[in-house]
Amino acid sequence: MKPTPFTDKHIALGAKMAEFAGFNMPISYTGINDEHMTVRKAVGVFDVSHMGEFIVKGPHALDLIQRVTTNNAAALSNGKAQYSCMPNNEGGTVDDLLVYCIEENNVYMLVVNAGNIDKDWNWIQSHNTNGAEMHNISAKTGLLAVQGPQATKVIQALTDMDVLNLKYYTFVKGKFAGVDNVLISATGYTGAGGVEIYFEDINSHAEIIWDAIFKSGADYGIKPIGLGARDTLRLEMGFCLYGNDIDDTTSPIEAGLGWITKFTKEFTSRSVFENQKNNGVTKRLVGFEMLDKGIARHDYEITDEQGNIIGRVTSGTQSPSLGKAIGMGYVNVLHASLQTEIFIKVRNNSLKAKVVKIPFE
């Protein structure tokens, strides 16, 4: 297992550690419910240094990004970011990612999922026919997500850059906690507000930044948060997790990501998605809440009242904020309407659930 720049911190704090995407990662510290509510009500810090970062630069950078992603990166100006996805040739999804515009038409940063770093790099390289300059900076980049309603106050105290007024999906770059060349973006995977902080992992920068954030956040009840609560937080918002809710076999149209699929340019599998948009899909990713007692888990079968299989669960949990069991899954479009009753096969039982809108409430 690979460490992150913060692995020793997690172990010293008594975190429950486990392997995730080849990295030794903290799953929980004080418990998922406590950590979850800390982020919803105050501020929490996630080590997400396992994520991958690629720099794409030069006169052919934008053209390459446009051809391999669904969203329109040409709409980005300096200091703006966007959520996007990379389709494969069969209309499935290689990965979902963030695209940061560092310098318009010249320098971009792509942030990809930890488990897909090599796959994504090879996929983009295979389409790099015009020689855009590419650098995989994943191993030397640290990343903390500071999330929650108090997050920007904690971070603002450590920099002269304007963090309090950062609009969603914009970023600034400069000095933070005395460390140069730090990128702070108003992004995250929790729906609780806050920022993500990218820095170069050299000269004890990780320790300096971690210690400064926890000192600044002491009066706000700041806590370190593990991947367990990261999952419950993102699920309450209906955010997709690669490998669960989207994968090589699912299209962005089926996954409800039509809003990041722009048909104003040419990109991989465009014709497949255009056909799905115009003529409809056979399955759709929906949110559901359990009506019977029980928790739906990844890959459980979804059936209709007669027991016919109509889909499968992709994610499920007990929601700490809402106090009820929720989940997401792909179902036949005939069963995808809001309030439709569906049934989750849990061992030998069929538990009743209903389709609801996401974010969950």
N, C-alpha and C positions, 0 to 999 in steps of 0.2 A: 504493500500500500504506500502511496505517495503522501508525504506530509504537505500541509499548507504552511505559509509563514506564521500561522497562529496555533499550530497543533500543540505545541508545548503549553501555551496559555490554556487551551481547553482542558488538557489533562490536569494541569495544576489546579484548575477550578472545579475539578471533580466531574467533568462532563461524562455522560455515557457515550462512548465512542463506537463507531462501526464503519465498515467499508461502504463507500458510496462512489460509484463511477471510478473505482481504482484509487480513491483518496481515503485517508483516515479522517473521518469527519465527526463532529459532535451531533448526536441525535437529540439529546436533551440534557438539561442541567438540573432544574428544580422540578421538572414535570411539564408535559406538553400543555395542559390547560392553563397553568400559571404563566408560562412563557407566552402563550397565545394572547391571554388577556393583558399582559404587560405591553405587548405591541399595539393592541387595539386601544388601550387607555393611556399609555405613557410613551415609552421608547425602548426599543430593543436593538441589539447588534447581532447581525448574522455574519459569519465568515463564509463568503461565497467565492473564495480565491480559487476554488476548483474549476470555476467557469473558464472557458477559452476565449482568448482575445487575438484577433488577427488585424494587422494594419494592411490596408490596400491603398496604394498611392500611385501617383503619376497620371499622365494624360488619358490612360485607358482604364483608370480605376472605376470611375462611375459607370462606364459602359459594361464592365464585367459584373459589377453589383446589380445593375439593371437586368442583365440577362439571366442571373441565377436566383434572383429574389422576386417575390410577387408584388411587393409594395413599390411605390414610385420614389426611389431615392433621389431623383432629380428635383423633387420638391423640397429637399433639405438644404438649408443654408447653414452657415457656420453656427455652431452652438445648438443645433437641433438634432434630435434623434428620432427614430421610428421603430416600431415593432414590425417584423416581417417574417416571411418563411421562405425556405428553399425547397422547391419541388423537385422530385425525381422525374425521370422520363415517362413513368407509368401513371402519373397523376397522384402519386403519394407524396409524403413529406420527408425530405432528408433531415430537416431540423427547423425549429423556429429560432429566431435570433433578434438581436437589436443591432441597428445600423446607426452609428454616430458620424456626423459630418464635422470633422476637425477643420478641414479647409475645403471650401466648395470646389467641386470638379477636380480635386487633387488628392486629399488625404481623408480616409475614412477608417473607422474602427468597427469591426464586426465582433459581437459578443455572442458566443455559441455555448451550447450545453456541454457540461463536463464529459459526459459519456460519448460525445460525438466529435471531439476535437479532431482526431485523425481522419475520421470519415468525412467531416465537413471540409477540412483542409484539402484532402485529395479530390473531393468533388469540385470545389471551386477551382483548384489548379487544373483539372481536366478541361475546364471551360475557359481557361486563361490563354486564349489563342493569340491575343494581341500584345502579350507581354507586360501586363500591369505588374508593378512591383508589389510583392507580398512578403510580410514578415509575421511569423507565428510568435507572438510575445507572451503566450499563455504562461509559460514556466517562470517568467520574471515579473509577472504582474500580480499584485495583491488586490483583493476586492472585499470591501466591507459594505453591507447594506445596513444603514441605520434607519429604522422604520418606526412609525408611530406619530401621533399628533404632536408630541414634543420634540421630534427628531431635529427639525430645522433650527430650533432655538439652541439645542446642544451643539450643533455643527457651526452655526453662525458665530458663536463665541470664540471659535478657533481660526477664523479667517477674515480677511478684509473683503473677500469676494462676497457679492450679494447672494446669499443662499435663501434667505427668508422669502424673497420674491421670485425665486426660480419657478417658471411655469412648468407644468407637467411635460415631460419629454424634451426638456432643454437642459443645457449643462454649461458649466464654467470651468476654466482650467487655470491653475495658478498655485500660490503658496497656501498650504493648510497645515496647521500645527507645526509650523517651522519647516515643513518639507516642501520642496519645489516640485513643480510638474505634476500636481495632483488634479485629477478630473473628478468633479462632483456633479452628478446628474440627478434630476428630479424624476427618478424611476424607481421601480421596486416590484415585488412579487407578492405584496400583502394586501393592497387596497387600503392601507392605513396611513398613507402619506409618508414622506421622508425622502431620503436620498441614497444613492450608491456612490461609493468612493473608490476610485481606481488609482493605484500608485505603483511606482517602480519598487520592486522588492530588493533594495540594496541598502547598505549602511544602517541597519537596524530601523529602517523606516517603519516596518510593521509594528514593532514594539512601541515606537514613539507615537504613532497614530492611535493604536489601540489604547495606550495608557492615557493619552490626552482626551480621547472621547469619553472614557469611563470617568475621568476626573471631572470633565465638563458636565457630564450627565448625572452626577451623584445626587444632586438636589431634585432631579426629575424621576428618580426611581429606576434608572437605567439598569438593564440586565442583559447578559449574553443569552442568545436564543439559538436553539438547535434546529436541525432539519425537520424534525417531527412537527414542530409548530409552524415552520415554513410551509409545510404541506397542508395543514388544516387552514391556515390563513389564506393560501392561494385558492383552496377549494371553495371556501365560502364566497370568494369573488367570481368563481367560475373560470379562473385562469387555467389554461391547458398545461399539462405536464408532459413533456416529450417522453415517449416510451409507455405512457399510460393512455392519455386522451388523444394524442396524435402520434403517428408513426409512419413507417414507409408505405403503409397500405391505406392511409386516410388522406383525403384531400382537404384543403382549407375551406372549400365550400361546404363539405359535409360537417366540418368541425365548427361551423359558424364564424369562420374567419374570412368571409367574403369582403369584409371592410378593409382588409389589408391586401386584397387581390385586385390590382388595378390593370384594366385592359387597355391602357393608353400606350403600351409599349410591348415589345416582344420579350417573352421569357419562357423558360422550360415548362412544357405541358400547358401552355396558355390555352390551346384549342380544347383540351380536355375540360378545363375549368369553365371556359366560355360555354361549352355545351351543357355542363352541369347547371350553370347559372340560368341558361335560357330554357332548358328542357326539364330541369329538376333532378334531384338525386334520389336514390332509393333508401338511404339511411341518413340519419342526422344525429349529431351529438346534442343531448338534452340534459338538463338538470332534473333531479327528482328528489323528493323527500319521502322518507319511510312513513307509512301509516301504521303498519304493524311494528312491533318491537323487534329490533335487530339492526345489524350494520351490514351494508352492502360492501363487498370487497372487489378489487380488480379481478376481472375475468369471470365473475359470477354470471350465470345466464339470466336474461330477462325474457319473460314470457307474457302472453296475453292470458285472459281469464281461463281459457280452455287448455292452457299449458303448452301452446305452440311457441317455439322459440322465436322471438322477434328482435333480439339484440343481445348485447353484453355490457356489463358494467366496466367502466374504465378507471374510475376513482370513487372511493367512498370513505366516510368517516363519521364520527359523532362530532357535530359542530359545537365547539366550546362557547361561541358567542350566542348561538341560537338555541342551544339545549335540545337539539333534535338531530336525528341521523339524516345525512344528505349524501348525494352522490351524483356522478355524471356517467353517461353511457350512450352508446350508439343504439338507436332503435329504428325499425322500419318506419318510414315517413308517415304511414297511416296511423301510427301510434305516437307521433311526435308533438301533437297539439297540447297546449297547456291544459292542465287538470285531467288529462287522460290517465286512467288507472292502469298501472302495469304491475307485474309481479316479479320479485327477485327470488331466484332459487338459492336458498341458503341451506346447505346440506340437503336434507330431504324435504324441507319445507318451502312452500311458496308464500313469500311475505309481500303484502300489498304495499304499493307505493304510488305516488302520483307525480306526473310531469309538472314542474314549476319553472318559473323564469329565473334566470341568473343575471346578476349576483343574487344569491339566496337571501331571503329575508324572513 
